[in-house]
Amino acid sequence: MPPPLKLLVFGQNGQLAKALSRLCQIQDITAQFIGSSTADLAANPQQAYELITQSSANVVINAAAYTQVDKAETDKAAAQALNHHAPKNMAQACKAQGKGLIHISTDYVFNGQAHAPYELGDATDPINIYGATKLQGELAVKDHGQGVSTCLRTSWVYDGLSPNFLNTMLRLAQNRSDITVVNDQIGRPTYAADLAKACLDIALGRHSGNDIKQIYHVTNSGTPISWADFARAIFKAAHISCRVKDIPSSGYPTPAKRPAYSVMDISDYEAQFGPLPTWQDGLIRALNERKI
């Protein structure tokens, strides 16, 4: 029997890290969370290697990333450091130490031109700097952490408390009778608590010596929707009267291009670990989280 699972989590204040912290407390799993005040990985990605070798944890979860998609277009060095070089160092350390590694990646590694859910082996082709650096991180983790690492791609992550699409919509609706939202970007929202559970499923599986793949797609299940559809669902679930006006992405230009289609095939994860909750279910729980 292996020793109890002990986690080292890079990331402390993000949505996933917060959800992991709550879940670890509930499941009585020992976890240490490393924030930027302890390790500034954007300035020194090598710190990741040192912290892993010094830690008694047996599984590492990388929930730290440069996620400012638009800012990454002009801040490529920081995005490279956090999304590529730091994960590379993590993979090298975990491989050397025989520790498991779970690295969080993104739907942005795809170009968004598909018309059916992306499968694990589909060709990657990022269309912005953020996606490109996340793909480089994926490849580094797979190359340097072969046998001990798993990349977990997800999309549209949110919770009930952090700055994100859900809370922006609810804030704007306080003073507006209608809100304009893009309707030609399609995906599945992912409630952070469900993503955290998937991380622990994989961590426990890897720690127990089960057959764990090198990559999984994990999002909430359910019919894919646009951001405009998601806004309408938020207002309906929150019993708010606010009209959503659809516009194309061209009507809301941003420095970084966004994939038009971000739906990923989650069947490999579900076949091994069980069904993922629907995004509608996740939305209700996120709204309830705001009340706590």
N, C-alpha and C positions, 0 to 999 in steps of 0.2 A: 504493500500500500504506500503511495507517495505521501510526502509530508503535506500538511494543509496548504491550500492555495494562498499565496501571498503576492500582492500586486504592487508594482511600481507604475504610476500613471503620470505621464507627461501631459500637463494641462491641469489647471486648477480652477479657473474662473469661467471657463466656457460652459456651454449648455450640456455637452456630453459629460464633461468632468463632474459637474454638479450632480447630474443624474447618476453617474457611477458612484459618487460618494454616498448618496442616499441609499442606493441599492446595496452597496457593500455593508452599510450599517445594518440594514434589514436582514441580510444573509450572514452577518457576523464574519465577513471576510476582511482580513487585514489588508489595508491599502495605504500606500504613501503617495501623496499628490505633490508634484513638482510644478511650481508656478514660475513666472518670469522673474520674480524677486529672488528666487533661489538659483535659477539657471536661465540666463539670457541667451537662448539658443540662436536667436537672430544674429547676435554679435559673436557668439562662440559655439558653433554646433558641436565641437569636440567635447563639450561638457557632458553631452548625453552619454558618450562612451564611458567617461569617468564615473558618472553617477550610477550607471548600471553595474559596472564592475565592483563598486563599493556597496551595492545594495544586496540584502539577503533575499529579495523578492525572486520568485521563480517564474513569473510571467510579467512582461512589460506591455502596457497599453499606451500607444501614442495618440493622445487626443489633442495634442498641440499642433497648431498649423497657422499659416498666414492665410486668412480667409477673406481679406478685404479685396474682393475681386477687381473692382475698378482701380483701386490704389496700386495694385500689383503691376498694372501696365507701366507705371513710372517708378516703381520701387522694386525692381526685379531682383536686386541683390538680397534684400531681406526675404522676399518670397522664396528665392533659391535656398537661402540658408535654412529657413524653417521647414520648407516643404520637400527639399531634396537632400541637403547635406546632413541635417540632423537625423532624419530617418536612416540614412546610410550608416551613420555612426551607431545608431541604436541596433541596426541589424548586425553590424560587425561585432558589437559587444555581446549581443545575445547569442550569436553563433559561437563565439569564443567561450562563453560561460555556460552554454547549454541551456539557456533560458528561452521560454517562448516569447514571441513578439506578435502583437496585434496592432496593425497600422491602419488608421482610418483614412480612406481615400474618398473619391467623389465621382459623381456622374459626369463632371466636367472633363474627364479624360476622353469623352466621346464628342463627336462633332455635332450631334443633335439632328442629323439628317435622316435618321432611321424612321421607319413606319411601324415597327414592331419592337417589343421590349428587347433591350440589349442583353445578349447572353455573355457568359463569362469570357468566352474566347473571341468575341467580336473585336475587330480592329479598332484600336484607339487612334484618335486624331483631334487633340484639343484645339480650340479656336481662340484661346486667350492665354495670357501669361500664367494666371492662376492655374488653369487646367494643365498647362505644359509643365509647370514645376511640380504639381501633384503627380503627374505621370512619371516624371523623373524619379520622384520619391518611391513610387510603386516599384519601378524597375530596379532601383537600388536595393529595396527591401527584399525583393524576390531573388536578386543575384547574390547578395551578401548574407542573406538570412535563410538560404535554402535549407529546408528541413525543420526550421524552428519558427518560421514567420508565416503570418496570414495577413493579407490585405483585405479590408472590408470597405467596399464602395457603398456610399449612401447618397441621399439627395434631400434637399429642401428641409433641413433639420430645424426644429423649433421646440420651444417649451413654453410654459405659461408665464414665466417671470422675466426672461432676458430680453434685450433689444432684438427684435426679429419681426418677421412679416405679420405674425398674429398680433403682437402687441402694438405694432405701428398702425394696423387697421383699426384696432379698438380705440387707440388714442385719437386718430383722425376723425373717427365717427362721432366723437364727443362734440365736435364743433361743425360738422358738415352733414348735409342731407344727401350728398352723393360723392362718390370717390371714383376716380379713373384708374383702371388697372389693366395691365397687358393681358391679352387673351390668346396669344399665339405661342406661348411657352408652356409645354405640356410635361407633367411629371406626377410624382406621388409624394406628398408631404410625409415627413418622418418625425414622429414624436420622440424627443431625446430619451425618454425613459425606456422606450422600446428598443432603441439603438443600444442603450446601456445594457439591457438584458441580453441582447445578442452578443455583445462583447464578452459578458460573463459566461454565456453558453460556450463560446469558442474557447475562452480562457480555461474553463473547467475541463472541456473536452481535450484540449492540447495537454493540459497538466496531467490528465489521467491516462495519457498515451493513446487516445482514440485517433482514428483516421480523420485528420483535419485537412481540408483543402488549402491551397496557397491563396485562394481568393474566393470571396463570396460577395453577392449583392444583397444588401439589406435595406429595405424601405418598408413603410407600412404597406399593406395590401389594399385592394379595392380598385375601382375604376379610375384610370388616370384623369387628371383635371388640369385646367389652366390656373394661373394665378388669380384671374378674375373669378373663376369658379370657386376657388378656395376662399376668396374674400366673401363671396355670397354665402358660402357654408358657415363661415365664422359668424357673420351677422345673424344668420338664421339660428344657429346654435346658442348665440348669446342673447337672442331676443332683442336685437337692435334694428331699428328701422333706418336703413341707409342703403341707397341705391348704388349699384356698381355699374359703371359705364365702361364698356369694353373698348380698348384701343390696341392697335398692333404695336409691336416692339419699336417699329420705326417712329411711332409717335412719342416714344419715351427714350430718346437716345442716351446711351451710356458709354463711357470710355472703353469698356470691355464688351465684346460680343457675348451673348448668352446662347447656349444650345436651345434650339426650338423644341427638341424632343428629348426628354431625360428619363424616360421610363426604363427601368431595368428588370430583367427576369430574376425573380427571387426564389425560383423553384428549387435550386440546389440547397440553399439554406433551409427552406421549409421541409424538404425531404429528409434532412438530417436532424433538425432541431424542432420541427413542428411549425404549425401555421403562425404567421405574423398577424397582429391585429390590423384591422382596417384603419385607413387614415381618418375615417369618421369617428371611430372609437378613440383614437389618439387625440383628436380635437376636443372631444368632450372631457377627457382627462386633463388636457392642458388648461382648459377653461376652469375646471374644478381646482387645479393647482393654484390658480390666481386667487382663489378664495381662502386658501390656507393661511 
